């Protein structure tokens, strides 16, 4: 075993002990031992449990240390108290408390996490030595694949190395097709017009609407049209307050998968089907059945040859390149689900964030209306010319980025340019939300000020006070 990692060897030992006690009879086995022998057995099992499950010691002491560490548990109790409901605000608050410096935490169950705030260290992790920081690790537990395998499968977000390169190559070909961009523009405009109609019907109703749910329904309809070539009209269900079953399942998979990152017991609860895991299992089946049925119908009908949606393009590509593995239901399911996460969630989160800040900043709404007053059709070209609109978009992303923290796993022991020590198997986080709220980069960083993104003639940003 390496460090405090729970190895297959130790797991086998515990299973063998449990099996023997069950076969011999636990009571008879223990009562046949002397008091000293029972104490020695208990001590040995306790030591084995502690060695494999206790939080590892910190590699970087002092100013980089989270408060709230406890014997055996490490930072687990602190996270359960402050971070379980909102993990990313928890990470942001820790960054603020530690002056936006690199920080480290460990949790019982072999979880070691580092959040990088230093610029040179970020460049080292993402560019200069990126090969040492991947989503997964061949031997260490608690990787991206562990947490999200049921959702992501072997899709582009869940794999590394050559498998990732293959996905990237095929995907770049798909998105270079001019027809796909044209279809995306048509789809978003069509669904935006329908959303405006539904909102107009509610102007005098006095009803309170769940805007986040509506945005999730809206983006789900658009991504289904782009990915599958048909829309399930989820946004209309969301206006009625009835979130479609697939959307509920999709959100459950992402939420519970994310929470696994800080629950060292999650593999036990998955095996025993306790807690949230039965809901996770049910949600997996709903998503697999929904997407699988569409794939099988499209492939068997032969309609793919005349359609320009993402699924049809992938089937066309598989047959044109004589690559049957690219047409398997499992492969296409993983491709589609990964792109649904990329297209649906990021867009829904950003639009929800923008409308939140619209409600809090009516002056921003007035400026946007003035800029859009002469726009007849909100197409690609009109949006590219929207200077203030781009500033609003950038500011929303800065304040609440849809991917608040991006994690990698260290493949080997490493030392970052700042001198920060990173052990193999450590989860290394790039906190995008902390970058956006760092006063080193942005004046008054917790205020929503789109004007800060306007550029001077020399290309520098306008100073905003």
C-alpha positions in Angstrom: 0.0 0.0 0.0 1.1 3.6 -0.7 0.5 6.1 2.1 -2.9 5.4 3.6 -4.4 4.0 0.5 -6.7 1.0 1.1 -5.1 -1.7 -1.1 -6.6 -4.8 -2.6 -4.3 -6.8 -0.3 -5.8 -5.3 2.9 -9.3 -5.6 1.5 -8.6 -9.3 0.9 -7.3 -9.7 4.5 -10.5 -8.2 6.0 -12.7 -10.2 3.7 -10.9 -13.4 4.7 -11.2 -12.6 8.4 -14.9 -11.9 8.0 -15.4 -15.1 6.1 -13.6 -17.3 8.7 -15.5 -15.7 11.5 -18.7 -16.4 9.7 -17.8 -20.0 8.9 -16.4 -20.9 12.4 -19.0 -18.7 14.2 -18.1 -15.3 15.4 -19.2 -15.9 18.9 -17.5 -19.3 19.2 -14.3 -17.9 17.6 -14.0 -15.0 20.0 -15.2 -16.7 23.2 -12.5 -19.4 22.5 -9.8 -16.8 22.8 -8.2 -15.5 26.0 -8.8 -11.9 27.1 -5.3 -11.0 26.0 -5.8 -12.6 22.6 -9.1 -10.8 22.0 -7.4 -7.5 22.9 -4.6 -8.3 20.6 -7.0 -9.1 17.7 -9.0 -5.9 18.4 -5.8 -3.9 18.4 -4.5 -5.4 15.2 -7.8 -4.9 13.4 -8.0 -1.3 14.8 -4.5 -0.5 13.6 -5.3 -1.9 10.2 -8.4 0.1 9.9 -6.7 3.3 11.1 -3.8 2.8 8.7 -6.0 2.5 5.7 -8.9 4.9 6.6 -7.5 7.7 8.8 -6.9 11.1 7.1 -3.3 11.3 5.9 -1.0 14.0 7.5 -0.7 17.2 5.6 2.4 17.6 3.3 2.3 21.5 3.5 1.9 22.8 7.0 1.4 26.3 8.3 -0.3 29.0 6.3 -1.7 26.5 3.7 -3.6 24.5 6.3 -7.4 24.5 6.6 -8.7 25.1 10.0 -11.0 22.5 11.6 -8.9 19.4 11.3 -9.7 16.5 13.6 -8.0 13.3 14.6 -8.8 10.5 12.2 -11.4 12.5 10.3 -9.1 15.2 9.0 -11.2 18.0 7.4 -14.3 15.8 6.9 -16.4 17.3 9.8 -15.6 20.8 8.5 -16.8 19.9 5.1 -20.0 18.2 6.3 -20.7 21.3 8.4 -19.9 24.1 5.9 -19.5 22.5 2.4 -22.0 19.7 1.9 -24.8 22.0 0.6 -22.5 24.2 -1.5 -19.1 22.7 -2.2 -17.9 25.5 -4.4 -18.8 28.3 -2.1 -17.0 26.3 0.6 -13.8 26.2 -1.5 -14.2 30.0 -2.4 -14.5 30.9 1.3 -11.5 28.9 2.2 -9.5 30.6 -0.6 -10.6 34.0 0.8 -9.7 33.0 4.4 -6.2 31.9 3.3 -5.5 35.0 1.2 -5.9 33.2 -2.1 -2.8 31.0 -1.5 -2.5 27.3 -2.3 -4.2 25.2 0.3 -4.4 21.6 1.3 -6.9 19.3 3.1 -7.2 15.6 3.7 -10.2 13.5 4.6 -10.4 10.1 6.1 -10.9 7.4 3.4 -7.8 8.3 1.4 -8.9 11.7 0.1 -6.1 14.3 -0.3 -6.9 17.6 -2.0 -4.9 20.6 -3.0 -6.4 23.8 -4.4 -3.9 25.8 -6.6 -4.0 29.6 -6.4 -0.5 30.4 -7.4 -0.2 31.6 -11.1 3.1 29.7 -11.8 1.6 26.5 -10.2 -1.5 26.8 -12.4 0.6 27.1 -15.5 2.7 24.1 -14.4 -0.4 21.9 -13.8 -2.3 22.9 -16.9 0.5 23.4 -19.4 4.2 22.8 -18.5 3.8 19.5 -16.8 0.2 18.6 -17.7 0.9 15.0 -18.4 1.4 14.4 -14.7 -2.1 15.7 -13.9 -4.9 13.6 -15.3 -8.5 12.9 -14.4 -7.7 9.4 -13.2 -4.9 7.3 -11.8 -4.1 3.7 -12.6 -3.8 2.5 -9.0 -5.0 5.2 -6.6 -8.7 5.3 -5.5 -11.0 8.3 -5.5 -10.6 9.4 -9.2 -12.9 11.1 -11.6 -13.8 7.7 -13.1 -14.7 6.3 -9.7 -17.1 9.1 -8.9 -18.8 9.5 -12.3 -18.3 6.3 -14.3 -22.1 5.5 -14.3 -22.9 8.9 -15.8 -19.9 9.6 -18.1 -19.0 6.1 -19.1 -16.0 6.2 -21.5 -17.0 9.7 -22.8 -14.6 12.6 -23.3 -15.0 14.0 -19.8 -14.2 10.8 -18.0 -11.1 9.5 -19.8 -7.4 10.4 -20.4 -4.6 9.6 -22.8 -5.2 8.0 -26.1 -8.9 7.4 -25.4 -9.3 11.2 -24.8 -7.4 12.0 -28.0 -9.6 9.7 -30.0 -12.7 11.4 -28.7 -11.2 14.9 -29.3 -10.3 14.0 -32.9 -13.7 12.8 -33.8 -15.5 15.6 -32.0 -13.4 18.3 -33.7 -14.4 16.8 -37.0 -18.1 16.8 -36.1 -18.0 20.5 -35.0 -16.1 21.6 -38.0 -19.1 20.7 -40.1 -20.7 24.0 -41.2 -24.1 22.5 -41.1 -23.9 21.8 -37.4 -23.2 25.5 -36.6 -26.1 26.5 -38.8 -28.3 24.0 -37.1 -27.3 25.3 -33.6 -28.2 28.8 -34.6 -31.6 27.8 -35.9 -32.3 25.6 -32.9 -31.5 28.2 -30.3 -33.4 31.0 -32.1 -36.4 28.8 -32.6 -36.5 27.8 -28.9 -35.8 31.3 -27.7 -38.8 32.5 -29.6 -40.9 29.8 -28.0 -39.6 30.8 -24.5 -40.5 34.4 -25.2 -44.1 33.3 -26.0 -44.3 31.3 -22.8 -43.0 34.2 -20.7 -45.4 36.7 -22.4 -48.3 34.5 -21.3 -47.1 34.8 -17.7 -46.7 38.5 -17.6 -50.1 39.2 -15.9 -50.4 35.9 -14.1 -48.7 36.9 -10.8 -47.1 33.4 -10.6 -43.7 32.9 -9.2 -41.6 30.8 -11.6 -38.6 28.7 -11.0 -36.2 30.3 -13.4 -33.4 27.8 -12.9 -35.8 24.9 -13.7 -37.0 26.8 -16.8 -33.5 27.4 -18.0 -32.7 23.7 -17.5 -35.7 22.8 -19.5 -34.9 25.3 -22.2 -31.3 24.1 -22.7 -32.4 20.5 -22.5 -34.8 21.0 -25.4 -32.0 22.8 -27.4 -29.3 20.2 -26.7 -31.8 17.3 -27.6 -32.6 19.0 -30.9 -28.9 19.4 -31.6 -27.9 16.0 -30.4 -30.9 13.9 -31.4 -32.8 16.0 -33.9 -36.0 16.3 -31.8 -37.1 18.3 -28.8 -39.0 16.8 -25.8 -40.6 20.2 -25.0 -39.3 20.0 -21.4 -39.5 23.8 -21.0 -43.3 23.7 -21.2 -43.4 21.1 -18.4 -41.1 23.3 -16.3 -43.5 26.2 -16.7 -46.1 24.0 -15.3 -43.9 23.1 -12.4 -43.4 19.5 -13.5 -39.8 18.7 -14.2 -39.4 15.8 -16.6 -38.2 12.5 -15.2 -35.0 12.5 -17.3 -34.0 16.0 -16.1 -34.5 14.9 -12.5 -32.4 11.8 -13.1 -29.7 13.7 -15.0 -29.4 16.2 -12.1 -29.4 13.5 -9.5 -26.5 11.7 -11.2 -24.4 14.9 -11.3 -25.3 16.0 -7.7 -24.7 12.6 -6.0 -21.6 12.0 -8.1 -20.1 15.3 -7.0 -20.9 14.6 -3.3 -19.1 11.3 -3.6 -15.9 13.3 -3.7 -16.1 14.1 0.0 -17.9 11.0 1.3 -15.2 8.4 2.0 -17.9 5.8 2.7 -19.7 6.2 -0.6 -18.5 2.8 -2.1 -19.9 1.0 0.9 -23.3 2.8 0.6 -23.3 2.0 -3.2 -22.6 -1.7 -2.5 -25.3 -1.8 0.3 -27.6 0.6 -1.7 -28.0 3.0 1.2 -28.5 6.7 1.4 -28.5 8.5 -2.0 -27.2 5.5 -3.9 -30.5 3.8 -4.6 -31.6 7.1 -6.2 -28.3 7.2 -8.2 -28.9 3.6 -9.4 -32.5 4.5 -10.5 -31.3 7.6 -12.2 -28.6 5.7 -14.1 -31.2 3.4 -15.6 -33.5 6.2 -16.6 -30.7 8.0 -18.4 -29.4 4.9 -20.1 -32.9 3.8 -21.2 -33.9 7.2 -22.5 -30.7 7.8 -24.6 -30.3 4.1 -25.6 -33.9 4.0 -27.0 -33.2 7.0 -29.2 -29.9 5.6 -30.5 -31.4 2.2 -31.4 -34.4 3.8 -33.1 -32.2 6.2 -35.1 -29.7 3.5 -36.2 -32.4 1.0 -37.2 -34.6 3.5 -39.0 -31.9 4.7 -41.4 -32.9 8.3 -40.9 -29.3 9.2 -39.9 -28.2 9.6 -43.5 -30.5 12.6 -44.1 -30.1 14.4 -40.7 -27.6 16.9 -39.4 -27.9 16.3 -35.7 -24.9 15.2 -33.6 -26.0 11.6 -33.3 -26.6 11.2 -37.0 -23.2 12.8 -37.8 -21.5 10.3 -35.6 -23.2 7.3 -37.2 -22.4 8.8 -40.6 -18.8 9.2 -39.6 -18.6 5.6 -38.2 -19.8 4.1 -41.5 -17.8 6.4 -43.7 -14.6 5.5 -41.9 -15.5 1.8 -41.4 -15.2 2.2 -37.6 -18.1 0.0 -36.2 -17.0 0.6 -32.6 -18.0 4.3 -33.1 -21.5 3.2 -33.8 -22.0 0.9 -30.8 -24.9 1.9 -28.4 -22.5 2.2 -25.5 -20.1 4.5 -27.4 -22.8 6.7 -28.8 -24.6 6.8 -25.4 -21.4 8.1 -23.7 -20.7 10.6 -26.5 -24.2 12.0 -26.3 -24.4 12.2 -22.5 -21.0 13.9 -22.3 -22.1 16.5 -24.8 -25.4 17.0 -23.1 -23.5 17.9 -19.9 -21.3 20.3 -21.9 -24.1 22.0 -23.8 -27.0 21.8 -21.4 -25.5 22.5 -17.9 -23.0 25.1 -18.7 -25.6 27.1 -20.7 -28.4 26.7 -18.1 -26.1 27.7 -15.2 -24.8 30.8 -17.1 -28.3 31.9 -18.1 -29.6 31.4 -14.6 -26.7 33.5 -13.2 -27.2 36.3 -15.7 -30.9 36.6 -14.8 -30.1 36.6 -11.1 -27.8 39.6 -11.7 -30.4 41.2 -14.0 -32.8 41.2 -11.1 -30.3 42.7 -8.8 -29.0 45.3 -11.3 -31.8 47.0 -13.3 -29.3 49.4 -14.9 -27.7 46.5 -16.7 -31.0 45.5 -18.1 -31.6 49.0 -19.4 -28.2 49.1 -21.1 -28.8 45.8 -22.8 -32.2 46.8 -24.0 -30.7 50.0 -25.5 -28.0 47.9 -27.3 -30.5 45.4 -28.6 -33.1 47.9 -29.6 -31.9 48.0 -33.3 -31.4 44.2 -33.6 -34.0 42.6 -35.8 -32.8 39.0 -35.6 -30.5 37.8 -32.8 -28.3 35.7 -34.9 -24.5 34.9 -34.6 -23.4 38.2 -36.3 -25.7 40.3 -34.1 -24.4 38.7 -30.9 -20.8 39.1 -32.0 -21.4 42.9 -32.4 -23.0 43.2 -29.0 -20.2 44.8 -27.0 -22.1 45.3 -23.8 -23.8 41.9 -24.1 -20.3 40.3 -24.2 -19.3 42.2 -21.1 -22.4 41.0 -19.2 -21.7 37.5 -20.3 -18.0 37.6 -19.2 -19.0 39.2 -15.8 -21.5 36.4 -15.2 -18.9 33.8 -15.9 -16.4 35.5 -13.6 -18.8 35.8 -10.7 -20.3 32.3 -10.9 -18.5 30.1 -13.5 -20.5 26.9 -14.4 -17.4 24.8 -13.8 -16.4 26.4 -10.5 -13.5 24.0 -9.8 -11.7 21.7 -12.2 -9.9 18.8 -10.7 -6.9 16.7 -11.8 -5.1 13.7 -10.1 -1.3 13.8 -9.7 0.1 10.7 -11.4 3.5 10.9 -9.5 4.9 12.8 -6.5 5.7 16.3 -7.6 6.8 19.7 -6.3 5.2 22.8 -7.8 7.2 25.9 -8.8 6.1 27.6 -5.5 7.6 24.7 -3.5 4.2 23.2 -2.7 4.4 19.4 -2.3 1.9 17.2 -4.2 1.9 13.5 -3.5 0.8 10.9 -6.1 -3.0 10.4 -6.0 -3.6 13.9 -4.7 -6.7 15.7 -6.2 -5.4 19.0 -7.6 -8.1 21.6 -8.0 -8.0 24.7 -10.2 -10.6 27.0 -8.6 -12.1 29.1 -11.4 -14.5 30.8 -8.9 -11.6 31.8 -6.7 -9.7 33.3 -9.7 -12.7 35.4 -10.6 -13.0 36.7 -7.0 -9.3 37.4 -6.4 -8.7 41.1 -5.7 -5.3 40.7 -7.3 -7.0 40.4 -10.7 -10.3 42.4 -10.2 -11.1 45.5 -8.2 -14.2 45.1 -6.0 -14.3 41.4 -7.0 -17.6 40.6 -5.4 -19.5 43.3 -7.2 -21.3 42.7 -10.6 -19.8 45.3 -12.9 -19.9 44.3 -16.6 -18.2 47.6 -17.6 -14.9 46.2 -16.3 -14.7 44.1 -19.5 -14.6 47.1 -21.9 -11.2 47.5 -23.5 -9.1 50.6 -23.9 -7.5 51.4 -27.3 -4.3 49.5 -26.3 -6.3 46.4 -25.5 -6.1 46.7 -21.7 -9.3 46.5 -19.6 -11.0 49.6 -18.4 -10.4 50.2 -14.7 -13.7 50.0 -12.8 -14.1 51.4 -9.3 
